[in-house]
Amino acid sequence: MRYISTRGQAPALNFEDVLLAGLASDGGLYVPENLPRFTVEEIASWAGLPYHELAFRVMRPFVAGSIADADFKRILEETYGVFAHQAVAPLTQLGANEWVLELFQGPTLAFKDFALQLLGRLLDHVLAKRNERVVIMGATSGDTGSAAIEGCKACDNVDIFIMHPHNRVSEVQRRQMTTILGENIHNIAIEGNFDDCQEMVKASFADQGFLKGTRLVAVNSINWARIMAQIVYYFHAALQLGAPHRSVAFSVPTGNFGDIFAGYLARNMGLPINQLIVATNRNDILHRFMSGNRYDKDTLHASLSPSMDIMVSSNFERLLFDLHGRNGLAVSALMDEFKATGKLSVADDRWTEARRLFDSLAVDDEGTCATIAEVHAQTGYLLDPHTAIGVKAARECRRSLALPMVVLGTAHPVKFPEAVEKAGIAAVPQLPPHLADLFQREERCTVLANDLKTVQDFVSQHGNRGKPL
Ligand SMILES: *Cc1c(COP(=O)(O)O)cnc(C)c1O
């Protein structure tokens, strides 16, 4: 499989190089040159497969030519073997033909484990083969950092530096990062906010001199491997609910358009999905586009669903590419316009196509808490605030009551106790057994000034298993 840039000017790469690439050299994002398409018979034959075996069949075309079948099978078995639940991604019924796909049974209790557990192992495999070491730098407002550290902790050839805003992530989220000890794991608390952290990552990608030749790798969802891993659970859920002989709908709490884009790809690969709902919080740039063809940058609002607090959705560019007939120059012009003005809209026929593909809803904090309370009262089931937004959007936008509606359950409620409390629920969610002693574990973290040079010096002093590069 070859991958091309959404801006049409960067060389095509194979899977291995895309895994290590981050952004394309023309500023675009990599997408597969040709999407595999499965037949109804093929999909039907996968019913009942264990998660890792289904994952092998769905993802195999994407890694073809770079990862040998036997290696890929072993990596997938290991990856999904660390999930707490036997089903890996169990479905729980909430209401009539309404389900939550629990994507929070992994080590860090959020769906990002599905991609980052795999990404770490793929990196380890590819780097061992090439006899190369890399540095990862990432910024996190909570969930990505812990999932990336968990995914990379056993990687011999990776040093990982995760920056979070000092005193601005929840204690559970901080401890999930800082209690993972290893000479290749570096937690940095920046005396600044999340945007400061992200800016430092971007600046480091733009000018890598401080790394003395060591390659820098991205772990945010611009990395294609993350999107790829997320396609699998759409197949997994739909197969259990009668696909490919019956269509299924999905409602997806989204910020960066990563998770829902994977659903869009699953549909293009032959999975019968009759509806895809984009569910956002008050940071609703995606809903503004879907409902009014206005993709306009707004200020950032802190919400009770912080993992969806974004101003701009980085993966949206991948959809724009398809909406424009995969014309990289058209996308490039649009993104230049967006960079200059903070605004973007598309021609009417392309917007009509986007609306045919997606429904959308924005849900504020009040609506989030009301949904947590409503579902708890109806069923006793406790939603996290992100999943609650998905449930609310599913109930508002649903087109057919006769077809199953699956809401992606993106996090465990224990990670977001504030929202649960604000919803008026007395029962405090409990940490699962593998994290029960989280508050007793030793923490390791370095507090650094909000200053690029200070951070880059720290990385070059510690980037080789804690020693200088
Ligand atoms: C990251 C995250 C999201 C948003 O995912 P995108 O890929 O950005 O759409 C939603 N919920 C939770 C809990 C997350 O951690």
The ligand as a MOL file (V3000), in Angstrom:
LIG
                    3D

  0  0  0     0  0            999 V3000
M  V30 BEGIN CTAB
M  V30 COUNTS 15 15 0 0 0
M  V30 BEGIN ATOM
M  V30 1 C -9.4800 11.9960 22.1580 0
M  V30 2 C -10.8510 11.8040 22.7080 0
M  V30 3 C -12.0070 12.1300 21.9540 0
M  V30 4 C -11.9270 12.7630 20.5810 0
M  V30 5 O -11.3610 11.9490 19.6170 0
M  V30 6 P -11.0100 12.5060 18.1560 0
M  V30 7 O -10.2310 11.4600 17.4820 0
M  V30 8 O -10.2410 13.7630 18.3930 0
M  V30 9 O -12.2670 12.7760 17.4730 0
M  V30 10 C -13.2450 11.8530 22.5090 0
M  V30 11 N -13.3600 11.3190 23.7490 0
M  V30 12 C -12.2770 11.0120 24.4960 0
M  V30 13 C -12.4890 10.4550 25.8470 0
M  V30 14 C -10.9950 11.2310 24.0050 0
M  V30 15 O -9.9340 10.9180 24.7590 0
M  V30 END ATOM
M  V30 BEGIN BOND
M  V30 1 1 1 2
M  V30 2 1 2 3
M  V30 3 2 2 14
M  V30 4 1 3 4
M  V30 5 2 3 10
M  V30 6 1 4 5
M  V30 7 1 5 6
M  V30 8 2 6 7
M  V30 9 1 6 8
M  V30 10 1 6 9
M  V30 11 1 10 11
M  V30 12 2 11 12
M  V30 13 1 12 13
M  V30 14 1 12 14
M  V30 15 1 14 15
M  V30 END BOND
M  V30 END CTAB
M  END
